[in-house]
């Protein structure tokens, strides 16, 4: 028994050293090297949840999402009360297009950390993807209540209102997210292609997401304005 405790203690010290060095390599842009190093600390039965979580993040950064999903699931089994790990697994599942599973993980994570405004905002986007617009509206409002300047939450609220046919309210919500509709239309798609060619998969994914946000918002604003104008004309014709 004593020998097991000593071995566990030594393993913990080694694991922390691996973690520190792995994070240093990751920050230096050497993700693959960091992944290999942390793999040495996560292969055994005494793997540390923090190390698994860090390795999962690195795997996502190079586009190895299925492996990341395996690591983060192992981390959750070791530490099932960590909100960050449920949110992180939700992010991975969302990246894989598995939105129902992602929503479940976000809900679990947010039940452990209800003050996470960004988490509520992301969940709103997932609910919109699932066409669960009333729920998207509810959780986007929750994110906004935490941080009234959360532009992504306002954006997702606008999308939910648009889908529900509440066009005037959608325009108001969109107006609260000016950063997602920059006047110069920064070429996010070109940025995404460059990042992908450099092997920076996670950054490329985020650039593609921003390009999509801008495109959807621009289109929906035009549709809202058209619908509002048609309603006004209909009202005048009926009077």
Buried (B, 14 or more C-beta within 10 A) or exposed (E): EEEEEEEEEEBEEBBBEBBEBBBEBBEEEBBBBBBBBBBEBBEEEBBBBBBBBBBBBBBBBBBBBEBBBBBBBBBBEBBEEBBBBBBBBBBBBBBBEBBEBBBBBBBBBBEBEEEBBBBBBBBBBBBBBBEBBEBBBBBBBBBBEBBEEBBBBBBBBBBBBBBBEBBEBBBBBBEBBEEBBEEEEEEBBEBBBBBBEEBBBBBBBBBBBBBEBBEBBBEBBEEBEEBBEEEEEEEEEEE
